[in-house]
């Protein structure tokens, strides 16, 4: 008998995370959500319950990798997870004067965007492979397709998550577990509103969540959008490195207003 639908989602209190929770929530569906803010988790849970879902929440910081893995494995042991999505993410950029990102910020960005994504996918892979069924989604970014001069840590961390997902997909394919690597362009969210620069072809959260869910449910290997930006990124790969760098600096330079933790890391 097939397992009842059960979504496990990290980064649930972020903009895209909330939209994904709403996209999956419905009668007969269980959603297990984690984020750092208990109040926002409770509000999100109430809405998902109003949509008919059975909801469980856990407030935690995904940088606590042992606690993250324990939560995933315990959640799965209670109710087998059918779809798991690593969505937690943070952004950063160099200073307006070109000053490098503080090393504390770099470590945090890698810890959330790369290490926590890998920990999530690895734990899910462990249990899903044993069942020979399941779907894993890893949220990367088109910003992780190139080394972006304005945000070295973000582009590198998202690239790491993407490459891990690409490799994991092939490794799990014989066991019947699908891995979908998602590379969105600009999605309107609280995080993206701290981004100051051109945001061409901006999508709203709900549209992005619908496309991501459809891709993951179908077991699509890669979900990349919007297509004009995808094509542009592909063309950048064909150019000499100095031209790619020049284009990114001239046309896609940006700054990011630091979050509260980022301000502290910068001594603000």
Residue pairs with C-beta under 8 A, 6 or more apart in sequence:
3 80
3 82
3 133
4 28
4 29
4 30
4 79
4 82
5 24
5 28
5 29
5 30
5 82
5 83
6 29
6 30
6 31
6 32
6 79
6 80
6 81
6 82
6 83
7 21
7 24
7 29
7 30
7 31
7 32
7 81
7 82
7 83
7 84
7 85
8 31
8 32
8 72
8 75
8 76
8 81
8 83
8 84
8 85
8 124
9 17
9 20
9 21
9 24
9 31
9 32
9 33
9 34
9 84
9 85
9 87
10 17
10 34
10 35
10 62
10 68
10 85
10 86
10 87
10 88
10 116
10 120
11 17
11 34
11 35
11 62
11 86
11 87
11 88
11 89
11 139
12 18
12 20
12 21
12 33
12 34
12 35
12 41
12 44
12 57
12 87
13 33
13 35
13 36
13 37
13 40
13 41
13 44
14 35
14 87
14 88
14 89
14 189
14 190
14 191
15 187
15 188
15 189
15 190
15 191
15 192
15 205
16 87
16 139
16 184
16 187
16 189
16 205
16 208
16 209
17 33
17 35
17 87
17 88
18 44
18 205
19 205
19 206
19 208
19 209
20 85
20 87
20 209
20 212
20 213
21 31
21 33
21 44
21 48
22 47
22 48
22 51
22 206
22 209
23 206
23 209
23 210
23 212
23 213
24 31
24 53
24 83
24 213
25 31
25 47
25 48
25 51
25 52
25 53
25 55
26 51
26 52
26 53
27 52
27 53
28 52
29 52
29 53
29 54
30 53
30 54
30 55
30 56
30 79
31 48
31 53
31 54
31 55
31 56
32 55
32 56
32 57
32 58
32 75
32 79
32 81
33 41
33 44
33 45
33 48
33 55
33 56
33 57
33 58
34 41
34 57
34 58
34 59
34 60
34 62
34 68
34 71
35 41
35 44
35 57
35 59
35 88
36 59
36 60
36 61
37 59
38 59
41 57
41 59
42 57
44 57
45 55
45 57
48 55
49 55
56 75
58 71
58 75
60 67
60 68
60 71
61 67
62 68
62 88
62 111
62 112
62 116
62 119
62 120
63 108
63 111
63 112
63 115
63 116
65 115
65 116
65 119
68 116
68 119
68 120
68 123
69 119
69 122
69 123
72 81
72 84
72 120
72 123
72 124
73 123
73 126
73 127
75 81
76 123
76 124
76 127
80 127
80 131
81 124
81 127
81 128
81 134
82 133
82 134
82 135
83 134
83 135
83 136
83 137
83 216
83 217
84 120
84 121
84 124
84 128
84 134
84 135
84 136
84 137
85 136
85 137
85 138
85 139
85 212
85 216
86 116
86 117
86 120
86 121
86 136
86 137
86 138
86 139
86 161
87 137
87 139
88 112
88 113
88 116
88 117
88 120
89 112
89 113
89 139
89 141
89 158
89 191
90 108
90 109
90 112
90 113
90 191
90 259
91 109
91 151
91 154
91 191
91 194
91 195
91 256
92 101
92 105
92 106
92 108
92 109
92 151
92 153
92 154
92 256
92 258
92 262
93 101
93 150
93 151
93 154
93 195
93 254
93 255
93 256
94 100
94 101
94 149
94 150
94 151
94 152
94 255
95 101
95 255
95 266
96 255
100 152
101 109
101 151
101 152
101 153
102 265
102 266
104 265
105 153
105 258
105 262
105 265
105 266
106 152
106 153
108 261
108 262
108 265
109 153
109 154
109 157
110 153
110 156
110 157
110 160
112 157
113 154
113 157
113 158
113 160
113 161
114 157
114 158
114 160
114 161
114 164
117 138
117 139
117 161
117 164
117 165
118 160
118 161
118 164
121 136
121 138
121 164
121 165
121 168
121 179
124 134
124 136
125 136
125 168
125 171
125 172
125 177
127 134
128 134
128 136
128 172
128 175
128 177
129 172
129 175
129 177
132 175
132 176
132 177
133 176
133 177
134 177
134 178
135 177
135 178
135 179
135 180
135 216
135 217
135 219
136 165
136 168
136 172
136 177
136 178
136 179
136 180
137 179
137 180
137 182
137 212
137 215
137 216
138 161
138 162
138 164
138 165
138 179
138 180
138 181
138 182
139 161
139 182
139 184
139 212
140 158
140 159
140 161
140 162
140 165
140 181
140 182
140 183
141 154
141 155
141 158
141 183
141 184
142 183
142 184
142 185
142 224
142 229
142 230
142 233
143 151
143 154
143 155
143 158
144 154
144 155
144 156
144 157
144 158
144 159
144 160
144 161
144 162
144 183
145 159
145 162
145 183
145 233
145 236
145 237
146 155
146 233
146 236
146 237
146 244
146 248
147 155
147 156
148 154
148 155
148 248
148 252
149 245
149 248
149 249
149 253
150 197
150 248
150 249
150 252
150 253
150 254
150 255
151 254
151 256
162 181
162 183
165 179
165 180
165 181
166 181
168 179
169 178
169 179
169 180
169 181
169 221
172 178
172 179
178 216
178 219
178 221
179 221
180 215
180 216
180 219
180 220
180 221
180 222
180 223
181 221
181 222
181 223
182 212
182 215
182 216
182 222
182 223
182 224
183 222
183 223
183 224
183 225
183 230
184 203
184 208
184 212
184 224
184 225
185 200
185 201
185 202
185 203
185 225
185 226
185 229
185 230
186 192
186 195
186 199
186 200
186 201
186 202
186 203
186 229
187 202
187 203
187 204
187 205
187 208
188 202
188 203
188 204
188 205
189 205
192 199
192 202
194 256
194 257
194 258
194 259
195 254
195 255
195 256
196 254
196 255
196 256
196 257
197 252
197 253
197 254
197 255
198 251
198 252
198 254
200 228
200 229
201 226
201 228
201 229
203 225
203 226
208 225
211 223
211 225
212 223
214 220
215 223
216 223
224 230
236 244
236 247
236 248
237 244
239 247
258 265
258 266
258 268
